[in-house]
């Protein structure tokens, strides 16, 4: 039989599903806190033969800071990836543990030599962590939608260039440390503007490539089966290459130069999906390396130390040689936290944090740390794949790749795979500028991840037609 369809009215819109990552993130943060507290206890048991007040205040500061960070993520980005913040917390906590362990060794050596105990670096690192978490919360609060950053792309690009070049233009008395002009030091406080410049330049290049994507995707001539870009479209790559060489000349910093050029090259490849850009960029890179080796003495020294650090063991090769001895001493299982001698390596808390961890945690511990880095980077890249806008994809790719390239450069330098560059491991190594800037980077990644994982807004269903205009439908007679 045929009856009119019942008029039910307009159904209410379905509520958005609640975020599912709250409990996961909290459990993983608690797990990280247990690991960090246990590591601190092991260090003090092996070094001091007792538990001191440092275990209490470092542990409480760690718990308080990451409780604030967790609440900020749940408040401002409830749908963000629940694995990113725990990975950061674990890396930062292990860095605090090793810095505290090196502090104990320095104090012991100073007292044995009859000198005053040096300033504890772990206190400063906890303070820098607090500043980083404060900036993390501020970025999460201010940047409610990552797409709004694209409006200020050219301002970000100009500011990034100024910050990048500023240390090289200032007098060496306030900008030079260990031969590299990377700092701005006023009194006892110093910052590295280049750490913040890299984020601003990523924002600029991501927005610029979105606007000009069709231009860079236009093919020119074909060569060996590849579609090469037109000559006039190579301008961004040439400019990036020139800026990288300029950083190398002005600041004598190989690491920042390599990092900056690598970021631009990867963003060009992701935006255009053309292998030719990679090949052309690598050709520029090799050409720049040859030019830098011929013109700059400090680059030649780095290469010579890389090839044979034991030829000048007591001078230029001492750092990397001691680091290699430390890694060899650690072996597979490590000497145990607090049971090694990582303090024999110069700058063990910053440039050579890898060798410090490798000596006391061994190959197994280093592999676990690298897995944490891998999870952090892949979750960032996953957010870039899931987000719906092109600017967010490029921005998240650039931010995640920055962490990946920095980890590769540092590990390659400390293990003698590539020449030393002076960069530090993100979140692990001692250093305020790098730590604070990386917290801002992670905040932006979480903001993009929240946009990628948040449910699409549901529009209310259209009202049904009046019953007089409703169609009919066939139904079966009930049995």
C-alpha positions in Angstrom: 0.0 0.0 0.0 1.0 3.6 -0.3 1.1 6.0 2.6 2.5 9.5 3.0 6.0 9.7 4.5 5.8 10.8 8.1 6.9 14.4 8.8 9.5 14.2 11.5 10.8 17.8 11.4 14.4 18.9 11.2 16.7 16.5 13.2 19.1 18.2 15.5 22.7 18.4 14.3 25.0 15.6 15.7 27.4 16.8 18.3 31.0 16.8 17.5 32.8 13.7 18.9 34.9 14.3 22.0 38.7 14.2 21.6 40.1 10.8 22.3 43.8 11.7 23.0 43.4 13.2 26.5 43.9 10.0 28.4 46.7 8.7 26.1 48.7 11.9 26.4 48.3 12.0 30.2 49.4 8.3 30.6 52.4 8.8 28.4 53.4 12.0 30.3 53.2 10.0 33.5 55.4 7.3 32.0 57.9 9.9 30.9 57.9 11.4 34.5 58.6 7.9 36.0 61.5 7.3 33.6 63.0 10.7 34.2 62.7 10.4 38.0 64.2 6.9 38.0 67.1 8.2 35.9 67.8 11.0 38.3 67.8 8.6 41.2 70.3 6.3 39.4 72.6 9.3 38.7 72.6 10.4 42.3 73.0 6.9 43.6 76.1 6.3 41.4 77.6 9.7 41.9 76.7 10.8 45.4 75.9 7.4 47.0 72.7 9.1 48.3 69.6 11.0 47.2 69.9 14.8 47.4 67.5 17.7 47.3 68.2 18.1 43.6 66.2 15.0 42.9 63.2 16.6 44.6 63.3 20.1 43.1 64.2 19.0 39.5 61.5 16.3 39.6 58.9 18.7 41.0 59.8 21.4 38.5 59.6 18.8 35.6 56.1 17.6 36.8 54.8 21.2 37.2 56.0 22.4 33.8 54.6 19.5 31.8 51.4 19.5 33.7 51.0 23.2 32.5 51.9 22.1 29.0 49.4 19.3 29.0 46.6 21.5 30.3 47.4 24.1 27.6 47.2 21.5 24.9 43.9 20.1 26.2 42.5 23.6 26.4 43.7 25.1 23.1 44.2 22.1 20.9 42.1 19.2 22.3 42.3 17.2 19.1 46.1 17.5 18.7 48.2 14.4 18.3 48.6 12.8 21.8 52.2 11.5 21.1 54.0 14.7 20.3 54.1 16.4 23.8 55.1 13.1 25.6 58.0 12.6 23.2 59.2 16.2 23.9 58.7 15.7 27.6 60.8 12.6 27.6 63.6 14.1 25.6 63.7 17.3 27.7 63.7 15.2 30.9 66.6 13.0 29.8 68.5 16.1 28.9 68.0 17.5 32.4 69.2 14.2 33.8 72.4 14.2 31.8 73.1 17.9 32.5 72.7 17.2 36.2 75.0 14.2 35.9 77.7 16.4 34.3 77.2 19.1 36.9 78.0 16.6 39.6 81.2 15.6 37.8 82.3 19.2 37.3 81.7 19.9 41.0 83.7 16.9 42.0 86.6 17.9 39.8 86.6 21.5 41.0 86.6 20.5 44.7 89.4 18.0 44.1 91.5 20.8 42.5 90.8 23.2 45.3 88.6 25.5 43.3 85.1 26.8 44.0 82.2 24.7 42.8 81.0 25.9 39.3 77.4 27.1 38.6 75.0 24.3 38.1 73.8 24.2 34.5 70.7 22.1 35.3 69.2 25.1 37.2 69.7 27.3 34.1 68.2 24.6 31.9 65.2 24.2 34.1 64.7 28.0 33.9 65.0 27.9 30.1 62.5 25.0 30.0 60.1 27.2 32.0 60.6 30.0 29.5 60.1 27.6 26.6 56.9 26.2 28.1 55.6 29.8 28.6 56.3 30.5 25.0 54.7 27.2 24.0 51.5 28.2 25.9 51.6 31.7 24.4 51.8 30.4 20.8 49.0 27.9 21.4 46.8 30.7 22.8 47.6 33.4 20.2 47.6 31.2 17.1 44.1 29.8 17.1 44.2 29.0 13.4 47.6 28.3 11.7 46.3 29.7 8.4 46.3 33.2 9.8 50.1 33.1 10.0 50.2 33.2 6.2 49.0 36.8 6.2 52.3 37.9 7.8 54.5 35.7 5.6 56.6 38.6 4.2 57.0 40.2 7.6 58.1 36.9 9.0 60.6 36.5 6.1 62.1 39.9 6.6 62.3 39.5 10.4 63.9 36.1 9.9 66.6 37.5 7.6 67.4 40.3 10.0 67.7 37.8 12.9 69.8 35.5 10.8 72.3 38.1 9.7 72.4 40.3 12.9 75.1 38.3 14.8 77.4 38.4 11.8 77.1 42.2 11.6 77.7 42.9 15.3 81.2 43.3 16.9 82.9 40.0 17.8 83.0 41.0 21.5 79.3 40.4 21.9 78.6 37.9 19.1 81.5 35.4 18.8 81.9 32.2 20.7 84.5 29.5 19.7 85.1 31.2 16.4 81.4 31.3 15.3 79.4 34.6 15.4 76.0 33.3 16.4 75.2 35.1 19.6 74.0 38.4 21.0 75.4 38.7 24.5 74.3 41.4 26.9 75.8 41.0 30.3 75.6 37.4 31.3 72.7 36.5 29.1 73.0 35.5 25.5 70.6 34.3 22.8 71.1 32.8 19.3 68.7 34.7 17.0 69.2 32.1 14.3 67.2 29.6 16.2 64.1 31.8 15.9 64.9 32.9 12.4 64.6 29.3 11.1 60.9 29.2 12.2 60.1 32.6 10.7 61.8 31.6 7.4 59.9 28.4 7.2 56.6 30.3 7.6 57.7 32.7 4.7 58.8 29.9 2.3 55.7 27.8 3.0 53.4 30.8 2.2 55.5 31.9 -0.8 55.5 28.4 -2.3 51.7 28.1 -1.9 51.2 31.4 -3.7 53.7 30.6 -6.5 53.2 26.8 -6.7 52.1 26.9 -10.4 55.1 28.9 -11.3 57.6 26.4 -9.9 55.6 23.4 -11.2 56.0 24.7 -14.8 58.3 22.4 -16.7 61.1 23.6 -18.9 63.4 21.4 -21.0 63.6 17.6 -20.5 67.0 16.1 -19.7 67.6 12.4 -19.0 63.9 11.8 -18.6 63.4 14.6 -16.1 61.5 17.9 -16.6 63.9 20.6 -15.5 62.5 23.9 -14.2 62.9 27.0 -16.3 66.0 29.1 -15.7 64.0 32.1 -14.4 62.2 29.9 -11.8 65.5 29.1 -10.1 65.6 32.5 -8.4 64.4 31.2 -4.9 66.9 28.4 -4.9 69.7 30.8 -5.9 68.7 33.3 -3.2 68.6 30.5 -0.6 72.1 29.3 -1.8 73.4 32.9 -1.6 72.0 33.4 1.9 73.5 30.1 3.1 76.9 31.1 1.8 76.4 34.5 3.3 75.7 32.9 6.7 78.9 30.8 6.3 81.0 33.9 5.5 79.6 36.3 8.1 79.0 33.9 11.0 81.4 31.1 10.2 78.7 28.6 11.0 78.5 25.5 8.8 75.5 24.0 10.7 73.1 26.9 10.3 74.0 27.3 6.6 73.4 23.6 5.9 70.1 23.5 7.9 68.7 26.6 6.2 69.5 25.4 2.6 68.2 21.9 3.3 64.9 23.3 4.6 64.4 25.4 1.5 65.3 22.5 -0.8 62.8 20.1 0.9 60.0 22.6 0.8 60.6 23.2 -2.9 60.4 19.5 -3.6 57.2 19.0 -1.5 55.5 21.9 -3.2 56.4 20.8 -6.7 57.0 17.0 -6.4 59.8 17.3 -9.0 63.0 15.3 -8.4 64.8 17.9 -10.6 64.6 20.4 -7.9 66.5 18.0 -5.5 69.2 17.3 -8.1 69.7 21.0 -8.9 69.7 21.8 -5.2 72.3 19.1 -4.4 74.4 20.4 -7.3 74.3 23.9 -5.7 75.2 22.4 -2.3 78.2 20.5 -3.7 79.4 23.6 -5.5 79.0 25.7 -2.3 81.0 23.1 -0.3 83.9 23.2 -2.8 83.9 27.1 -2.8 83.7 27.2 1.0 86.6 24.7 1.3 88.8 26.8 -0.9 88.0 30.2 0.6 87.5 29.6 4.4 90.1 28.2 6.6 87.7 27.1 9.4 85.9 24.9 6.9 89.2 23.3 5.9 90.0 22.6 9.5 86.6 21.0 10.1 87.1 18.7 7.0 90.6 17.8 8.1 89.4 16.9 11.6 86.6 14.9 10.1 89.0 12.9 7.9 91.6 12.2 10.6 90.9 13.5 14.1 93.9 11.7 15.6 96.4 13.5 13.4 96.1 16.6 15.7 94.8 14.9 18.8 95.9 17.4 21.4 94.5 20.4 19.5 91.8 20.5 16.9 91.0 16.7 17.0 90.6 16.4 20.7 86.9 16.9 20.9 85.8 14.4 18.3 88.5 11.9 19.4 87.3 12.0 23.0 83.7 11.6 21.8 84.6 8.6 19.8 86.4 7.1 22.8 83.2 7.7 24.9 81.0 6.0 22.4 83.4 3.1 22.2 83.5 2.8 26.0 79.7 2.7 26.2 79.5 -0.2 23.8 76.1 -1.9 23.5 74.8 -1.7 27.1 76.5 1.5 28.4 78.4 2.0 31.6 75.2 3.0 33.5 73.9 6.4 34.4 76.4 8.1 36.6 79.1 5.4 36.1 81.0 6.8 33.1 83.3 9.7 32.4 81.4 11.8 29.8 82.8 15.0 31.4 86.2 14.3 29.7 84.6 15.5 26.4 84.6 19.3 26.0 81.1 20.7 25.7 79.7 17.3 26.7 76.4 19.0 27.7 75.8 20.8 24.4 77.6 19.9 21.2 78.5 16.4 22.3 75.4 15.4 24.3 75.2 12.3 22.0 78.5 11.0 23.2 77.6 11.6 26.8 74.4 9.6 26.4 76.1 6.9 24.3 78.8 6.3 26.9 76.3 5.8 29.8 73.3 4.3 28.0 75.1 2.5 25.2 73.9 1.6 21.8 70.6 0.3 23.2 69.9 3.6 25.0 70.8 5.7 21.9 68.6 3.6 19.7 65.7 4.2 22.1 66.3 7.9 22.1 66.4 7.9 18.3 63.1 6.0 18.2 61.6 8.8 20.3 62.9 11.3 17.8 61.5 9.2 15.0 58.1 9.1 16.6 58.1 12.8 17.1 59.1 13.6 13.5 56.8 11.1 11.9 53.8 12.4 13.9 54.6 15.8 12.6 54.8 14.6 9.0 51.6 12.7 9.6 49.9 16.0 10.6 51.2 17.5 7.4 49.6 14.7 5.4 46.3 15.0 7.2 45.8 18.7 7.3 43.5 20.0 4.5 45.1 23.3 3.4 48.3 23.6 1.3 49.9 26.1 3.6 49.5 23.9 6.7 51.0 20.9 4.7 54.1 22.8 3.8 54.4 24.5 7.2 54.2 21.2 9.1 56.6 19.5 6.7 59.1 22.3 7.1 58.8 22.2 10.9 59.1 18.4 11.2 61.9 18.2 8.7 63.8 20.9 10.6 63.9 18.6 13.6 64.9 15.6 11.4 67.7 17.4 9.7 69.1 18.9 12.9 69.1 15.4 14.5 70.9 13.9 11.5 73.5 16.7 11.4 74.3 16.5 15.1 74.5 12.7 15.2 76.5 12.6 12.0 79.0 15.1 13.4 79.4 13.4 16.8 79.9 10.0 15.2 82.3 11.3 12.5 79.9 10.5 9.6 80.0 14.2 8.5 82.1 17.2 9.6 81.2 18.8 12.9 78.8 21.7 12.6 78.1 23.1 16.1 74.4 22.3 16.2 72.8 20.8 19.2 70.3 17.9 19.7 66.7 19.3 20.0 65.4 19.3 23.6 68.3 17.2 24.9 71.3 19.5 24.7 72.0 22.4 27.0 71.1 25.7 25.5 68.4 28.3 26.0 67.8 29.6 22.5 67.5 26.2 20.9 65.2 24.9 23.6 62.9 27.9 23.7 62.7 28.1 19.8 61.9 24.4 19.6 59.0 24.7 22.0 57.5 27.4 19.7 58.1 25.0 16.8 56.3 22.1 18.6 53.4 24.5 19.6 52.8 25.2 15.9 53.0 21.5 15.0 50.3 20.8 17.6 48.2 23.6 16.3 48.4 22.1 12.8 47.8 18.6 14.2 44.6 19.9 16.0 43.3 21.3 12.7 44.0 18.0 10.9 42.4 15.8 13.5 39.4 18.0 14.4 36.1 16.8 13.0 34.6 18.9 10.1 31.8 21.2 11.2 28.4 19.7 10.6 25.8 21.8 8.9 22.3 21.3 10.1 20.1 19.1 7.9 17.7 20.8 5.5 14.1 21.0 6.8 11.8 18.4 5.3 9.1 19.6 2.8 5.5 20.1 4.1 3.4 17.0 4.3 1.3 18.1 1.4 4.3 18.1 -0.9 5.9 15.0 0.5 6.4 12.0 -1.7 5.2 8.6 -1.1 7.1 5.4 -0.4 6.1 1.7 -0.4 6.1 -0.2 2.9 5.3 -3.8 3.6 2.2 -4.9 5.3 3.0 -6.1 8.8 2.7 -9.9 9.2 
